[in-house]
Amino acid sequence: MSTFVYTIDIYDMAMKLNTYRLTSLEEPTEEQLHALMEQVAIAARESSRRAKIEMERRMQEIVQIVLKRKEGKN
């Protein structure tokens, strides 16, 4: 039984991706598709991280507003 191990040099692929543009005239290679999907995944994780930080900031802001209103009523 053999095991297939796929390795990729992300820096090298990033350089190649900078010169490759998706068009209907040219199909990307499997290596290019893999690198594109990896970049999409990285961007999605970063976007989710920033969204979570912003949500936590807004929630904390609301907590502070509610606490100030409660103090004003007492």
C-alpha positions in Angstrom: 0.0 0.0 0.0 1.4 3.4 -1.0 0.8 6.7 0.6 0.5 9.9 -1.5 2.0 12.9 0.2 1.3 16.3 -1.4 3.7 19.1 -0.5 3.6 22.6 -1.9 5.9 25.6 -1.7 3.4 28.3 -0.9 5.8 31.1 -1.6 6.6 29.6 -5.0 2.9 29.1 -5.8 2.1 32.6 -4.7 4.5 33.9 -7.2 3.0 31.8 -9.9 -0.5 32.8 -8.9 0.4 36.4 -9.2 1.1 35.8 -12.9 -1.9 33.5 -13.4 -5.4 34.9 -14.0 -8.5 32.8 -14.1 -10.1 33.1 -17.6 -12.4 31.0 -19.6 -9.6 30.5 -22.1 -7.1 28.7 -19.8 -7.7 26.0 -17.2 -5.7 26.2 -14.0 -3.5 23.2 -13.0 -4.3 21.1 -10.0 -1.4 22.8 -8.2 -2.7 26.2 -9.0 -6.2 25.3 -7.9 -4.8 23.9 -4.6 -2.9 27.1 -4.0 -5.9 29.3 -4.8 -8.1 27.3 -2.4 -5.4 27.6 0.3 -5.2 31.4 -0.2 -9.0 31.5 0.0 -9.0 29.5 3.2 -6.4 31.8 4.8 -8.4 34.9 3.8 -11.6 33.3 5.2 -9.9 32.5 8.5 -8.5 36.0 8.8 -11.9 37.5 7.9 -13.6 35.4 10.6 -11.0 36.3 13.2 -11.5 40.1 12.5 -15.3 39.6 12.5 -15.2 37.9 15.9 -13.0 40.7 17.4 -15.4 43.3 16.1 -18.4 41.4 17.4 -16.8 41.2 20.9 -15.9 44.9 20.8 -19.5 45.8 19.9 -20.9 43.5 22.6 -18.7 45.1 25.2 -19.8 48.5 24.1 -23.4 47.5 24.6 -22.7 46.1 28.0 -21.1 49.4 29.0 -24.2 51.3 27.7 -26.5 49.1 29.6 -24.5 49.5 32.8 -24.5 53.2 32.5 -28.2 53.3 32.0 -28.7 51.1 35.1 -26.5 53.4 37.1 -28.6 56.4 36.0 -31.8 54.8 37.1 -30.6 54.1 40.7 
